[in-house]
Amino acid sequence: MRRKLVVLMAMVLLVLTACGKDSAQEPITLKDQNSKVVTFPQDKPSLFFFITTYT
């Protein structure tokens, strides 16, 4: 039973990833810790990290 569930979940994951777009159409815009707007261009790969705090 567990093996069937794993196979089913893998198939669902495969279908969901196939339905997605290859890249974003618009640049990603976020705010940094100083409330400045930061834009990530889509023409080249970029890496960014999210660090959250609870205050």
N, CA, C and O atoms as CSV, one atom per row, in Angstrom:
chain,resi,resn,atom,element,x,y,z
A,1,MET,N,N,0.829,-1.193,0.000
A,1,MET,CA,C,0.000,0.000,0.000
A,1,MET,C,C,0.873,1.256,0.000
A,1,MET,O,O,0.577,2.227,-0.697
A,2,ARG,N,N,1.934,1.227,0.777
A,2,ARG,CA,C,2.822,2.383,0.859
A,2,ARG,C,C,3.532,2.627,-0.471
A,2,ARG,O,O,3.738,3.774,-0.867
A,3,ARG,N,N,3.900,1.558,-1.151
A,3,ARG,CA,C,4.587,1.696,-2.431
A,3,ARG,C,C,3.665,2.320,-3.478
A,3,ARG,O,O,4.101,3.139,-4.287
A,4,LYS,N,N,2.394,1.931,-3.460
A,4,LYS,CA,C,1.428,2.513,-4.388
A,4,LYS,C,C,1.259,4.005,-4.137
A,4,LYS,O,O,1.144,4.788,-5.080
A,5,LEU,N,N,1.245,4.399,-2.872
A,5,LEU,CA,C,1.108,5.807,-2.519
A,5,LEU,C,C,2.318,6.605,-2.997
A,5,LEU,O,O,2.166,7.715,-3.507
A,6,VAL,N,N,3.503,6.055,-2.838
A,6,VAL,CA,C,4.722,6.740,-3.287
A,6,VAL,C,C,4.722,6.887,-4.801
A,6,VAL,O,O,5.083,7.946,-5.315
A,7,VAL,N,N,4.325,5.852,-5.520
A,7,VAL,CA,C,4.271,5.912,-6.974
A,7,VAL,C,C,3.230,6.930,-7.417
A,7,VAL,O,O,3.477,7.695,-8.350
A,8,LEU,N,N,2.076,6.953,-6.770
A,8,LEU,CA,C,1.039,7.922,-7.096
A,8,LEU,C,C,1.515,9.351,-6.851
A,8,LEU,O,O,1.284,10.227,-7.684
A,9,MET,N,N,2.165,9.596,-5.739
A,9,MET,CA,C,2.674,10.931,-5.431
A,9,MET,C,C,3.744,11.348,-6.439
A,9,MET,O,O,3.790,12.511,-6.838
A,10,ALA,N,N,4.598,10.423,-6.854
A,10,ALA,CA,C,5.621,10.731,-7.850
A,10,ALA,C,C,4.982,11.095,-9.192
A,10,ALA,O,O,5.454,12.001,-9.878
A,11,MET,N,N,3.929,10.404,-9.559
A,11,MET,CA,C,3.243,10.710,-10.812
A,11,MET,C,C,2.567,12.079,-10.755
A,11,MET,O,O,2.608,12.830,-11.729
A,12,VAL,N,N,1.953,12.402,-9.635
A,12,VAL,CA,C,1.320,13.712,-9.461
A,12,VAL,C,C,2.373,14.811,-9.523
A,12,VAL,O,O,2.150,15.841,-10.159
A,13,LEU,N,N,3.502,14.611,-8.880
A,13,LEU,CA,C,4.583,15.586,-8.899
A,13,LEU,C,C,5.111,15.783,-10.315
A,13,LEU,O,O,5.388,16.913,-10.718
A,14,LEU,N,N,5.252,14.718,-11.060
A,14,LEU,CA,C,5.719,14.797,-12.434
A,14,LEU,C,C,4.749,15.595,-13.305
A,14,LEU,O,O,5.177,16.414,-14.118
A,15,VAL,N,N,3.457,15.364,-13.140
A,15,VAL,CA,C,2.454,16.095,-13.917
A,15,VAL,C,C,2.452,17.571,-13.546
A,15,VAL,O,O,2.350,18.427,-14.425
A,16,LEU,N,N,2.564,17.882,-12.261
A,16,LEU,CA,C,2.563,19.278,-11.829
A,16,LEU,C,C,3.788,20.032,-12.329
A,16,LEU,O,O,3.678,21.197,-12.709
A,17,THR,N,N,4.943,19.395,-12.337
A,17,THR,CA,C,6.138,20.070,-12.831
A,17,THR,C,C,6.095,20.235,-14.344
A,17,THR,O,O,6.666,21.191,-14.869
A,18,ALA,N,N,5.448,19.351,-15.039
A,18,ALA,CA,C,5.345,19.468,-16.493
A,18,ALA,C,C,4.405,20.594,-16.897
A,18,ALA,O,O,4.530,21.128,-17.999
A,19,CYS,N,N,3.475,20.963,-16.038
A,19,CYS,CA,C,2.505,22.005,-16.370
A,19,CYS,C,C,3.032,23.414,-16.110
A,19,CYS,O,O,2.397,24.385,-16.522
A,20,GLY,N,N,4.161,23.551,-15.449
A,20,GLY,CA,C,4.699,24.866,-15.122
A,20,GLY,C,C,5.380,25.525,-16.300
A,20,GLY,O,O,5.677,24.872,-17.301
A,21,LYS,N,N,5.630,26.823,-16.183
A,21,LYS,CA,C,6.331,27.570,-17.223
A,21,LYS,C,C,7.837,27.393,-17.044
A,21,LYS,O,O,8.316,27.106,-15.947
A,22,ASP,N,N,8.572,27.568,-18.140
A,22,ASP,CA,C,10.025,27.425,-18.084
A,22,ASP,C,C,10.691,28.575,-17.342
A,22,ASP,O,O,11.666,28.365,-16.620
A,23,SER,N,N,10.177,29.782,-17.513
A,23,SER,CA,C,10.759,30.937,-16.841
A,23,SER,C,C,9.670,31.960,-16.549
A,23,SER,O,O,8.577,31.912,-17.114
A,24,ALA,N,N,9.990,32.870,-15.666
A,24,ALA,CA,C,9.043,33.926,-15.322
A,24,ALA,C,C,8.989,34.955,-16.441
A,24,ALA,O,O,9.992,35.197,-17.112
A,25,GLN,N,N,7.846,35.551,-16.643
A,25,GLN,CA,C,7.678,36.534,-17.705
A,25,GLN,C,C,8.133,37.928,-17.268
A,25,GLN,O,O,8.549,38.733,-18.101
A,26,GLU,N,N,8.058,38.210,-15.991
A,26,GLU,CA,C,8.418,39.524,-15.472
A,26,GLU,C,C,9.556,39.384,-14.474
A,26,GLU,O,O,9.728,38.318,-13.882
A,27,PRO,N,N,10.343,40.450,-14.276
A,27,PRO,CA,C,11.380,40.397,-13.245
A,27,PRO,C,C,10.775,40.256,-11.850
A,27,PRO,O,O,9.662,40.719,-11.602
A,28,ILE,N,N,11.503,39.622,-10.952
A,28,ILE,CA,C,11.047,39.434,-9.570
A,28,ILE,C,C,11.453,40.662,-8.766
A,28,ILE,O,O,12.622,41.051,-8.774
A,29,THR,N,N,10.502,41.273,-8.076
A,29,THR,CA,C,10.772,42.467,-7.287
A,29,THR,C,C,10.458,42.168,-5.827
A,29,THR,O,O,9.363,41.712,-5.500
A,30,LEU,N,N,11.429,42.429,-4.950
A,30,LEU,CA,C,11.285,42.207,-3.505
A,30,LEU,C,C,11.746,43.443,-2.750
A,30,LEU,O,O,12.340,44.350,-3.333
A,31,LYS,N,N,11.471,43.477,-1.455
A,31,LYS,CA,C,11.986,44.539,-0.592
A,31,LYS,C,C,13.023,43.940,0.341
A,31,LYS,O,O,12.837,42.840,0.861
A,32,ASP,N,N,14.125,44.668,0.556
A,32,ASP,CA,C,15.145,44.193,1.476
A,32,ASP,C,C,14.839,44.662,2.895
A,32,ASP,O,O,13.775,45.228,3.145
A,33,GLN,N,N,15.769,44.429,3.826
A,33,GLN,CA,C,15.535,44.757,5.235
A,33,GLN,C,C,15.431,46.248,5.483
A,33,GLN,O,O,14.928,46.659,6.528
A,34,ASN,N,N,15.897,47.078,4.543
A,34,ASN,CA,C,15.811,48.528,4.687
A,34,ASN,C,C,14.645,49.104,3.888
A,34,ASN,O,O,14.582,50.314,3.674
A,35,SER,N,N,13.731,48.256,3.450
A,35,SER,CA,C,12.557,48.611,2.654
A,35,SER,C,C,12.910,49.207,1.294
A,35,SER,O,O,12.123,49.960,0.720
A,36,LYS,N,N,14.089,48.871,0.781
A,36,LYS,CA,C,14.456,49.280,-0.575
A,36,LYS,C,C,14.001,48.195,-1.539
A,36,LYS,O,O,14.054,47.006,-1.224
A,37,VAL,N,N,13.557,48.616,-2.710
A,37,VAL,CA,C,13.078,47.672,-3.715
A,37,VAL,C,C,14.272,47.086,-4.460
A,37,VAL,O,O,15.135,47.816,-4.947
A,38,VAL,N,N,14.308,45.755,-4.543
A,38,VAL,CA,C,15.374,45.039,-5.240
A,38,VAL,C,C,14.730,44.226,-6.358
A,38,VAL,O,O,13.774,43.489,-6.117
A,39,THR,N,N,15.250,44.354,-7.583
A,39,THR,CA,C,14.702,43.640,-8.730
A,39,THR,C,C,15.725,42.644,-9.250
A,39,THR,O,O,16.890,42.987,-9.451
A,40,PHE,N,N,15.286,41.411,-9.468
A,40,PHE,CA,C,16.139,40.365,-10.018
A,40,PHE,C,C,15.801,40.197,-11.495
A,40,PHE,O,O,14.668,39.848,-11.828
A,41,PRO,N,N,16.753,40.436,-12.382
A,41,PRO,CA,C,16.462,40.279,-13.807
A,41,PRO,C,C,16.312,38.807,-14.186
A,41,PRO,O,O,16.835,37.928,-13.502
A,42,GLN,N,N,15.606,38.548,-15.264
A,42,GLN,CA,C,15.366,37.178,-15.716
A,42,GLN,C,C,16.280,36.766,-16.867
A,42,GLN,O,O,16.198,35.628,-17.328
A,43,ASP,N,N,17.149,37.661,-17.346
A,43,ASP,CA,C,17.987,37.325,-18.489
A,43,ASP,C,C,19.165,36.431,-18.123
A,43,ASP,O,O,19.724,35.770,-18.998
A,44,LYS,N,N,19.555,36.393,-16.850
A,44,LYS,CA,C,20.623,35.505,-16.417
A,44,LYS,C,C,20.263,34.910,-15.057
A,44,LYS,O,O,19.478,35.503,-14.318
A,45,PRO,N,N,20.817,33.763,-14.718
A,45,PRO,CA,C,20.492,33.132,-13.431
A,45,PRO,C,C,20.970,33.975,-12.253
A,45,PRO,O,O,22.038,34.583,-12.309
A,46,SER,N,N,20.185,34.006,-11.202
A,46,SER,CA,C,20.578,34.710,-9.985
A,46,SER,C,C,20.163,33.879,-8.780
A,46,SER,O,O,19.196,33.119,-8.832
A,47,LEU,N,N,20.905,34.038,-7.705
A,47,LEU,CA,C,20.670,33.292,-6.483
A,47,LEU,C,C,20.391,34.275,-5.359
A,47,LEU,O,O,21.149,35.224,-5.159
A,48,PHE,N,N,19.308,34.054,-4.624
A,48,PHE,CA,C,19.014,34.916,-3.489
A,48,PHE,C,C,18.468,34.079,-2.348
A,48,PHE,O,O,17.897,33.010,-2.565
A,49,PHE,N,N,18.651,34.580,-1.116
A,49,PHE,CA,C,18.262,33.866,0.091
A,49,PHE,C,C,17.187,34.645,0.828
A,49,PHE,O,O,17.186,35.876,0.842
A,50,PHE,N,N,16.275,33.908,1.438
A,50,PHE,CA,C,15.263,34.507,2.294
A,50,PHE,C,C,15.606,34.180,3.743
A,50,PHE,O,O,15.736,33.012,4.109
A,51,ILE,N,N,15.748,35.199,4.550
A,51,ILE,CA,C,15.962,35.006,5.982
A,51,ILE,C,C,14.830,35.755,6.686
A,51,ILE,O,O,14.683,36.966,6.526
A,52,THR,N,N,14.050,35.039,7.449
A,52,THR,CA,C,12.916,35.663,8.120
A,52,THR,C,C,13.155,35.691,9.621
A,52,THR,O,O,13.841,34.832,10.174
A,53,THR,N,N,12.581,36.685,10.260
A,53,THR,CA,C,12.641,36.787,11.718
A,53,THR,C,C,11.237,37.075,12.234
A,53,THR,O,O,10.423,37.677,11.532
A,54,TYR,N,N,10.965,36.660,13.415
A,54,TYR,CA,C,9.694,36.933,14.069
A,54,TYR,C,C,9.939,37.932,15.177
A,54,TYR,O,O,10.715,37.678,16.098
A,55,THR,N,N,9.265,39.082,15.083
A,55,THR,CA,C,9.456,40.100,16.121
A,55,THR,C,C,8.155,40.384,16.825
A,55,THR,O,O,8.113,41.214,17.733
